[in-house]
């Protein structure tokens, strides 16, 4: 494990030390002063409407050990007031944390699973992490920290971890290219190619192209796992299966890992999976065909990381969704409330409709 010292940041990010000790080690990088705990490192991110660097004092008051800020002016009396803390000034804090994340990632020789796709990234990431945790101490993307800020902050959270599951999102071409070259996955997953962001990208073909950028951060022999039931990915697989290692999962199209004898209701699904000439019973405790697919994906990842089917099944059975994704609660008059409000893409809404048909609405 490679620790990040102040002197590393100064060198890697071409930064300036305003005050503090170059030999201090920095951990727990946070971009929100409300989440700062004692000893954390605050990173001031400049957004469209505000510059987080101006909140460095609030971060210190909440217990931050260090602040990494953009090139803003700080009064001499403020520097003197916080002379027992660390203030590092950079030209661009976003570029700085991306460079630091590359530095951190390169110090770890562990399985790193990249997850992308039009929909289902977060739930797939969650179930993969649950499976991976059966063998490895696993870091995973928190919530939907899947962009040019969230991915480096996630990787900077590597500590005594033995694997990582990193979600990667995008709005435009070139964005996943940047993320994958930071995370450098040893294996990646594409859940599907739908219509999310088609307004920016113009076609599903361009969406596929954008998602396939994830390969650019991987070694040539690193496997890519795809949903073979998705029409775009299936066609791409047929055209490229001789060119690199591709592992497929599916329900409808013939795949490496498949579900059969499926029994589903609103509480989940049971199905069988055949691995090495043996059938295994799998249970997923969330309704919907897409969660069967997510489970098959997690099986592919687990098997290719040396996890037994028995442990994989445990991980699938125990996994918990990130909030606002198919949260089911009891309401008034014996009603059921489904809180799946995070994503309202066309493909997500279709999946919700299919699940709703399990319920007898009054």
Long-range contacts (C-beta under 8 A, 24 or more apart in sequence): 1-107, 1-108, 1-158, 1-159, 1-160, 2-103, 2-104, 2-106, 2-107, 2-108, 3-27, 4-100, 4-103, 4-104, 4-156, 6-66, 6-86, 6-88, 8-100, 8-103, 9-68, 9-88, 9-96, 9-100, 10-88, 12-96, 12-99, 12-100, 12-103, 13-88, 13-90, 13-95, 13-96, 13-99, 13-100, 14-90, 14-91, 15-68, 15-88, 15-89, 15-90, 15-96, 16-88, 16-89, 16-90, 17-86, 17-87, 17-88, 17-89, 18-74, 18-79, 18-87, 18-88, 18-89, 19-79, 19-82, 19-83, 19-85, 19-86, 19-87, 20-66, 20-85, 20-86, 20-87, 20-88, 21-86, 24-65, 24-66, 24-86, 26-65, 26-66, 26-86, 27-159, 28-157, 29-68, 29-97, 29-100, 29-153, 29-156, 29-157, 30-153, 31-149, 31-153, 33-58, 33-59, 33-62, 33-64, 34-62, 36-62, 36-63, 36-64, 37-62, 37-63, 38-63, 38-65, 39-63, 39-64, 39-65, 40-64, 40-65, 41-65, 41-66, 41-67, 41-68, 42-66, 42-67, 42-68, 43-67, 43-68, 43-93, 43-96, 43-97, 43-153, 44-68, 44-69, 44-70, 44-93, 45-93, 45-94, 45-149, 46-70, 46-92, 46-93, 46-94, 52-93, 53-93, 56-87, 57-82, 60-85, 68-93, 68-96, 68-97, 69-93, 94-148, 94-149, 97-149, 97-152, 97-153, 97-156, 98-148, 98-152, 98-178, 98-182, 100-152, 100-156, 101-151, 101-152, 101-153, 101-155, 101-156, 101-182, 101-183, 102-181, 102-182, 104-155, 104-156, 104-158, 105-155, 105-158, 105-182, 105-183, 105-184, 106-184, 108-158, 108-161, 108-164, 110-136, 110-161, 110-162, 110-163, 110-164, 110-186, 111-136, 111-162, 111-163, 111-164, 111-186, 111-187, 111-305, 112-163, 112-164, 112-165, 112-166, 112-183, 112-184, 112-185, 112-186, 112-187, 113-163, 113-164, 113-165, 113-166, 113-185, 113-186, 113-187, 113-188, 113-189, 113-301, 114-166, 114-168, 114-180, 114-183, 114-185, 114-187, 114-188, 114-189, 114-214, 114-217, 114-218, 115-141, 115-165, 115-166, 115-167, 115-168, 115-188, 115-189, 115-191, 116-167, 116-168, 116-169, 116-170, 116-176, 116-188, 116-189, 116-190, 116-191, 116-211, 116-214, 117-189, 117-190, 117-191, 117-192, 117-193, 117-194, 117-211, 117-227, 118-191, 118-192, 118-193, 118-194, 118-195, 118-196, 118-197, 118-207, 118-211, 118-345, 118-347, 119-191, 119-192, 119-194, 119-196, 119-290, 119-343, 119-345, 119-347, 119-348, 119-351, 120-191, 120-192, 120-290, 120-293, 120-294, 121-146, 121-167, 121-168, 121-169, 121-191, 122-146, 122-167, 122-322, 122-325, 122-342, 123-290, 123-291, 123-294, 123-321, 123-322, 123-325, 123-326, 124-189, 124-191, 124-294, 124-297, 124-298, 125-165, 125-166, 125-167, 126-319, 126-320, 126-321, 126-322, 127-291, 127-294, 127-295, 127-297, 127-298, 127-315, 127-316, 127-319, 128-165, 128-189, 128-297, 128-298, 128-301, 128-302, 129-165, 129-319, 130-298, 130-315, 130-316, 130-318, 130-319, 130-320, 131-298, 131-299, 131-301, 131-302, 131-307, 131-311, 131-312, 131-315, 131-316, 131-319, 132-163, 132-165, 132-301, 132-302, 132-305, 132-307, 132-315, 133-315, 134-302, 134-307, 134-311, 134-312, 134-314, 134-315, 135-305, 135-306, 135-307, 135-311, 136-161, 136-162, 136-163, 136-305, 137-161, 137-162, 137-163, 138-162, 138-163, 138-164, 138-165, 139-163, 139-164, 139-165, 140-164, 140-165, 140-166, 140-167, 141-165, 141-166, 141-167, 143-322, 143-323, 144-169, 144-322, 144-342, 146-179, 147-175, 147-179, 148-175, 148-178, 148-179, 151-179, 151-182, 151-183, 152-182, 155-182, 155-183, 163-305, 168-214, 170-197, 170-210, 170-211, 170-213, 171-197, 171-200, 172-197, 172-200, 172-201, 172-210, 173-201, 173-206, 173-209, 173-210, 173-213, 174-210, 174-213, 175-210, 175-213, 176-210, 176-211, 176-213, 176-214, 177-213, 177-216, 177-217, 179-214, 179-217, 180-213, 180-214, 180-215, 180-216, 180-217, 180-218, 181-216, 181-217, 182-217, 183-217, 184-217, 184-218, 185-214, 185-217, 185-218, 185-222, 186-218, 186-219, 186-222, 187-218, 187-222, 187-223, 187-224, 187-225, 187-301, 187-304, 187-305, 188-214, 188-215, 188-218, 188-222, 188-223, 188-224, 188-225, 189-224, 189-225, 189-226, 189-297, 189-300, 189-301, 190-214, 190-224, 190-225, 190-226, 190-227, 190-233, 191-227, 191-293, 191-294, 191-297, 192-227, 192-230, 192-233, 192-347, 193-230, 193-231, 193-232, 193-233, 194-345, 194-346, 194-347, 195-345, 195-346, 195-347, 196-345, 196-346, 196-347, 204-232, 205-232, 207-232, 208-232, 208-233, 208-236, 212-236, 215-244, 220-244, 221-245, 223-247, 223-304, 225-249, 225-297, 225-300, 225-301, 225-304, 227-293, 227-297, 228-253, 228-254, 228-255, 229-253, 229-255, 229-293, 247-300, 247-304, 249-293, 249-296, 249-297, 249-299, 249-300, 250-293, 250-296, 251-289, 251-292, 251-293, 251-296, 255-296, 256-300, 257-296, 257-299, 257-300, 257-303, 258-296, 259-292, 259-295, 259-296, 262-292, 264-288, 264-289, 264-292, 264-358, 265-358, 266-328, 266-336, 266-355, 266-358, 266-359, 273-299, 273-309, 275-299, 275-303, 275-309, 278-309, 280-309, 280-313, 281-313, 282-313, 282-316, 283-313, 283-316, 283-317, 284-316, 284-317, 285-317, 286-321, 286-326, 287-326, 287-355, 287-358, 288-326, 288-351, 288-354, 288-355, 289-351, 289-354, 290-351, 291-326, 326-355
